């Protein structure tokens, strides 16, 4: 079992930056960590992922604006978001895929206003 705790969401303006954090209870058996988001009335979509070996992927909509990283020292993963757009408004979820299963955080709201 892996417990996840997300933080860092909030209300920002277009063009602002915001950082999300995901703390996980253990790094044992983790294959990758990902961020997904779900906007109102839309399906959940992939945002970014990082494998334990450090391989990174981004969706085309956030590439060059968002940066995913992980910190082995304190069992956290972060999503640094810059140049935020209105369409980035969504609930953001941390997802950990481990040998023991697939785990999701409770979600954190990011609202981008004009």
C-alpha positions in Angstrom: 0.0 0.0 0.0 1.1 3.5 -0.9 -0.5 6.5 0.7 -0.4 9.8 -1.2 -0.8 13.3 0.0 -1.1 16.1 -2.5 -0.7 19.8 -1.9 -0.1 23.1 -3.7 -3.2 23.8 -5.7 -4.9 27.2 -5.7 -6.2 30.1 -7.6 -3.8 31.9 -10.0 -4.0 34.2 -13.0 -3.1 33.5 -16.6 0.7 33.5 -17.0 1.4 32.7 -13.4 3.3 29.7 -12.0 2.3 27.2 -9.4 3.9 24.1 -8.0 2.1 20.9 -6.9 3.6 18.4 -4.5 2.8 14.7 -4.0 4.2 12.9 -0.9 4.1 9.2 -0.9 4.5 6.8 2.1 7.1 4.6 0.6 9.2 4.4 -2.5 9.6 0.7 -2.4 8.4 -1.0 -5.6 7.4 2.3 -7.3 7.7 2.1 -11.1 6.6 5.5 -12.0 4.8 8.6 -10.7 2.4 10.6 -12.8 0.2 13.6 -12.7 -3.2 13.6 -14.3 -5.9 16.2 -14.4 -9.7 16.4 -14.9 -11.4 19.6 -16.0 -15.1 20.1 -15.4 -17.2 18.0 -17.8 -14.1 16.3 -19.3 -12.4 13.0 -18.8 -9.3 12.6 -16.8 -6.2 13.1 -18.9 -2.5 12.4 -18.6 -0.2 15.4 -17.8 3.3 14.1 -17.0 5.1 11.1 -15.7 8.6 10.2 -14.4 9.9 6.6 -13.9 12.0 5.7 -11.0 15.0 5.6 -13.4 14.2 9.2 -14.4 12.5 8.8 -17.8 10.1 11.6 -18.3 7.0 12.1 -20.5 4.7 15.1 -21.0 1.4 15.6 -22.7 1.7 17.9 -25.7 -0.5 20.4 -24.0 1.9 21.0 -21.1 5.3 20.3 -22.7 7.7 23.2 -22.3 5.6 24.7 -19.6 5.4 22.0 -16.9 8.3 20.2 -15.2 7.9 16.9 -13.3 10.5 15.9 -10.8 11.0 13.6 -7.8 13.0 13.9 -4.6 14.2 10.5 -3.3 15.4 12.1 0.0 11.9 12.9 1.2 9.6 10.7 -1.0 8.0 13.5 -2.9 7.2 14.3 -6.5 6.5 17.7 -7.8 4.9 19.3 -10.8 6.2 22.8 -11.5 3.7 24.7 -13.7 4.6 27.9 -15.6 2.8 30.1 -18.1 -0.5 28.8 -16.9 -3.5 29.1 -19.2 -7.2 29.1 -18.6 -7.4 25.6 -20.0 -5.1 24.3 -17.3 -7.9 24.7 -14.8 -8.6 21.3 -13.4 -8.3 19.0 -10.4 -4.8 17.5 -10.5 -4.2 14.0 -9.3 -1.0 12.3 -8.3 -0.8 8.7 -9.4 1.8 6.2 -8.3 2.2 2.9 -10.1 3.9 0.4 -7.9 4.5 -3.4 -7.9 1.8 -3.5 -5.2 -0.8 -1.7 -7.3 -1.9 1.6 -8.7 -2.6 4.5 -6.3 -4.2 7.9 -6.6 -4.2 11.0 -4.5 -7.3 12.9 -3.4 -6.7 15.6 -6.0 -5.9 19.2 -5.7 -7.8 22.0 -7.5 -5.9 24.4 -9.8 -7.9 27.3 -11.0 -6.5 29.8 -13.6 -8.4 33.0 -14.0 -8.1 35.9 -16.4 
